[in-house]
Amino acid sequence: MSRRPTAALVAAATVALAVTSLASSPASAVPGGSPDGAGHPNVGGLVADQAYSDGTWTYCSGTLIAPKVFLTAAHCGEGGDGPVRVTFDPAYEQGDPTFAGTFHADPRYTHRQSDPHDIAVVVLDSAAPATPAKLPAAGSLSRLKQGQSFTSVGYGAYQVTKGPGGHRYLYDDVRRVAHGSLNAVTPSWLRLSMNPATGDGGTCYGDSGGPNFLGGSQTVAATTITGDAQCRATNVDYRLDTASARSFLDDYVSLP
């Protein structure tokens, strides 16, 4: 699942996420985000090949972790392993330059909640013009304390509205940034608060695979995977310091 949720998926609250922005109506959208501009040039989006009435669009997010390696989520492989395109434009429009590459998901990917192996990379045909982000050291996230700050970046829904037909997710393919705080650490996950009542920003549909940087650093602690259907409570992210994640990434990049 990536950008456009079905009613069944929304009801089940299994969401693929996108960084949300400050909206004019606090009752209808998650506050706390803003356009990223040139803030994180190593964060990009997967571009759909099919053109829709509003053009092509980004459907998942990710991070450059080596000159030719783009980190994302396994469930973003809507067509399975194979050719994909990536944009690093902060405000993507149809026709903007993209980087071709090949999608490779962890072959152990499942829907098991304990450890879904929901991780993938795109091996780009040519190096992207951005400084790659860093990965965490093995086991380093286990010691994080509640309240630790995180910076979430990605493309996707910038506003969530509610009407007679249910929730509606609005997109403009702009890369956005938001700041949240750590609620809990589990063996495979980081659970981050995106509750506007506590001053946290958050994520929503479209940012699956996108980075959650540790504090204001360039270390990608975890990739966005799921959260609540209304994009107002919790951002649930796959840890990159675990043996599972590292065993997959070790085939593509040098690990710290």
RAKATA-V23366 format. One line per field, one symbol per residue. psi: psi as a letter, one per 40 degrees, with the letter a starting at -180 (. if undefined). burial: + if it has 16 or more other C-alpha atoms within 10 Angstrom, else -. A space follows every 50 residues. Layout:
psi->???
burial->???
//
This chain:
psi->hcdhiidddddefgihihhiihidheeeihieiihdbedgeehaihhhdh hadfaiiheiiahheidehhhaideegdeaiahiihieheghiheiiihi ahhhiheehaehddgefgiiihhidihigihiiiiiihededeiihehii hhiiiaheihihadeaihhhiefhhiiihaihdihideihhhhfhddeei iaiaheeheiigihbeafhhdiihdaaidefechhhihieeidddddddd edihi.
burial->+++++----+--+++++++++++----+++++++++---+++++++++-- -----++++++++++++++++++++++---+--++++++++++----+++ ++++++--+-----++++++++++---+---+++++----++------++ ++++++++++-------++-+++++++++++++++--+++++++++---+ +++++++++++++++--+++++++++++++++++++++++++-+++-++- -+----
//
